[in-house]
């Protein structure tokens, strides 16, 4: 007799088969923004969790970054695309939030944790232009659009003559503005373009040494409540250790620098034979000053590595650049 079936003798009824109900799959409510890229990322996570037998429901949440206008620097972009998702997690409206990790503040929100970082996409920035094949082809005083202070500072470090202009909006909106608003080129994260199937719009990828990526660029952060053991266990199945160690080392460096995700700070990492190398850069907004520090340690020591690289940047004068008097 199987465990799922029991038999009993009923008076004058003969044998009656009674089946016990099978347990339903765990339901995970996944909070997401409604942009094309956010939906792609959330649907990818949904699909991966469903492969492990979980039931996933997408819950759309509008963040401040989806409704605010003006440049990110002017409206205060720290947590602009993530705060409302985190509040929904804290209020138990959802069980999981999927973030572009570069948008997530480095200070942990109360009661929340990054439970997993899946395998990271490419970290490069992409040069996108309808007029020129490469960055080096841009004419004198070319107009380049970017919503990132980090990108703007590094571009000016290479080319003082460039006119850096702010550009806002989702990826598709920015691509339309490239063609309609007079930009000679715009700079976007290559990962977002590839995830959306728009790789053909990339004119070329910047080398990481030429344009150092943002902290966490190309990585997804899967955030849960730290006391929700069932969801933490489910989400941990999607974690990629090397990607986790790399991105967390970068975030700890940024947090130690007391610099937000909009600061002119870049980072690149690699793991080779269990050794994690972190390179960090701090620039002045006009691109005239650039500090670089690099260190290597065992991958498991990512926390200490992030702190050590930040301290090395402080020793070179990062404090004065990030917080000028």
N, C-alpha and C positions, 0 to 999 in steps of 0.2 A: 504494500500500500504506500503510495507516494505521500510526501509531506504536504503536498498541495491539495490532496483529496482525502476526505474522511468519510467513513461510512457509519451510519447508525441504523438501528432497527426501529422503525416506527410501528406502533400498534395497528395491525391490520393494513399497513401501508407497504409492507415489503421493504426492500432496500432503497434508501434515499441517498443520492449523491450530493454532498455539500462541498462546494469549492471555495477555498479561501482566496480573497482578493490579492492579486499581485501588487507589490508596492509600486507607486507611480514614480517616474523619474523626477529627480530634484528639479524644481523650477528656479531658474535664475533670472531675475529682472535686471536687464542691462540698460543703464542710462546712457544716452548718446545725444550729441548735437545733431542737427538736421542737415548740415552741409554735406555735399557729395562725398568729400574725403572722410568726414566723420562717419557717415553711413557705411562707406566701404570698409573702414576699419572695424566698425562694430559688427557688421555682417560677417566679416572674416572671423572675428572672435566667436561669434554665435555659431558659425559653421564648425569651427574647431572644437568647441565645447560639445556640440551635438554629436560629433564623432566619438566622444567619450561617453555618450549615453545621457547627457543632460538635456533638459528642456529649457529653452532660452526665449524670453520675451523682450523685445526692444521697446524702450520707453523714451520717446523724444522729449528733450528738455532744451528750452531756449536759454542761452547764456547771455550775459551782458555784452560779450564781444559780438554777438549776432545782431544786436540792435544799436550799439553805440556807433557814433560817427566820429570822424577826426582821426588823427594819427594815434598809434598805440602809445607813443611817448606822451602825448598830450592828455589822453584820457586815462592813463595809468593802467598799463597792460598787464601788470602782475596778477595772474589768476583770472584774467578777463574771460577766458574761454573755459575755465575749469571750476570756478567757485560754486556756481549753481549746481553743477553735477555733484560736488562734494557735499553740499547742503542736503541734496536729495539722498545721498548715501547715509549721512548722519541721522536724517529723519526717517530712515528705513522706507523711503519711497521706492528705492531701487536697492539691489544687492551688489552691483558691480558697475563701475564706470570705466570707460575706455578713453584714454587721453593720448594725444600726441605729446610724448614725454617732454619735448622742448617747451611746451606751453605750461607745464605743471610747476608751480612754485616748489622750491627745494625744501621749505619747511613743511613737515608733515602736518596735515590737518588733524585736529583732535579726534582720536578714536579711529583713524583711518591708516591704511598702510598700502604700499605697493606690493601686491601679492605675487606678481609675475611680470616679467618683460619677455615677450616672445622673441624669436630670432629677428635680429635687427635688419632693416633694409639698408641700402647704401646711405652714407652720411653726407655725400657731396652736395654742394650747391650747384644749381644749373643756370647756365647762361641761355636766355631765350630772346631771340630777336627775329624780326621779319626782314631786317635790312642787312645784318652783318653776320658772318659765319662764326666769328670768334671774338672774345673780349678784346684781344690785341688789335682787332680791326676797327675798333671804335674811333671815330675822329675826335679831334680836340674839342673839349667842352660838350661832349655827348651827354644826353639826358638818360640817366639810368634810374629805374624805379625799383624800390625795395621798401618793405615795411620794417626792416631790421636795422637797428643802430649798429649791431655787430658787423653786418655786411657793409653798410655804408662806410664805417671807419676803416675796414680792411681795403675796400676799393679805393678810398682816398689815400691810403698808405702807399698803394701802387701807382695811382694816377691822381695827382692833385687837381688836374684840370677838369675832372668829371663834375657834372651837375647831378647830385644825388637828390632825387625827389621821392617823397613818400607815396606809397601806393597801398590801398586797403582793399579788403574783400576776400572772398573765397578764391580758390585756385582758378576756377573758370572765369570769375569776374576779373581777375587780374590779367588773364590772357586776353580778354576782350578789350581791356583798357590799354594793353600794349598796342593794339592795332588802331585804337580810336583816340587816344589821349596824347599822342605826340612823343611817346618814349622811343628812344633808340634801342633800348633793351630793358628787360626786367630780370631780376634774379629771384629764383624760387628754389625750394628744397627739391632735389631730384626725386626723393622717395615719394613725395606726394604725387608728382606727375606720373611716375611709373605705376603706382598703385591704381591710379585712375585710368590707366591705359593711354596716356597722352605722351608717351616717351618720344614720339616723333616731333613734338614741339621743342624738345631740348636741342639747342644748337651745339652746345658742348658742355661737358662737366668740368667744373673747376677742380684742379688738384687741391687736396686738403692743405698743402703747404702754402698755396697761393691765397685760398680763402678758407680759413679754418672753420669747421662746422660749429653750429650752436651746440651747447650742452644738451645731450639727449636726442639730437636730430636723427631722424630715421627710425626711432624706437617708439614702441607703444608701451604705455604704462597702464597696467590693469590694477585698479584700485578697489579695495574692499574695506569693510569694517574689520578691525583687527580682532574682534571677538566673535566673528561669524565663521566658525571653524569649518562648516560645511562648504561655504563658498570659497574660502581660502584654499581648502583641499582641492576643490574642483579646478580653480584657476591655476593652481601651482603646476598642474599637468601641462600647461602651455609655456612654462618658463624655460628660457634658453640660458644656461649658466654663463657662457661667455658674454652674451649680450647684457645680462644682468650686471655682471661685474664691471663691464666697461661703462655702461650708462650710470651706474651708481657711483663709481669713482669720479666721473665728471660732475655729477650733481653735488657730491660732497665737496669737491673743489669749489664750485660756485657758491655753495652755502657758507663755506669757511671764509670766502672772500667777502661775504655779506653783500653780494651782488645779485640783483634779480635777474629773471630770465630775459629782460630787455637790455641788460648792460652790455657794453662792448667787450664781451668775453667769449673766446672760442676755445674749443677743446677737440682733441682727436685721441683715439685709443686703439690699441691692438693687443691681442693675446697670442703669444707664440710659445709653444712648449710649456704651457702653464704659467708663463710670466706675463704680467699685465704692464703695459707701458702707457703712461698718460702724459700728453703734452698739453699745456695750457697757455693761453695768450690773453693779455690785457692790453687794450688800445685806448688812446684818447679819442674822443668823438670826431676830431678833425683828422685823425689818421696819422698825425705827426709823430706820436710816440707809440711804440710797440714793445711789450715785454714778453719773453717766452721762457718757460721752465719745463723740464722734462725729467721724469723719474720712472723707474721700473721696480716691481716687486712681485711676489707670488700673487696670483689672481685672488686668492682668498683674503688678501690684505688690502682690498680695494678702499676700505674706509681710511686707513692710515695713509694710503697713497694719495687720495684726494686731498687730505689735510696737508700732507708734505708739499705737494706741488703748489697749493695755495700759499703756504708759508714762504716758499721760495720766490713766488711772485711778490709777496709783501716785502721780502728782503730787497727786491730790486726797485721798490717804490710804487707798487700797485695801489696802495692806499691813496696817494696823492692824485693818481689818475682817476680812480673811481669816485673819489669824494673830494674834488678840488675845493679849496676855500674861496 
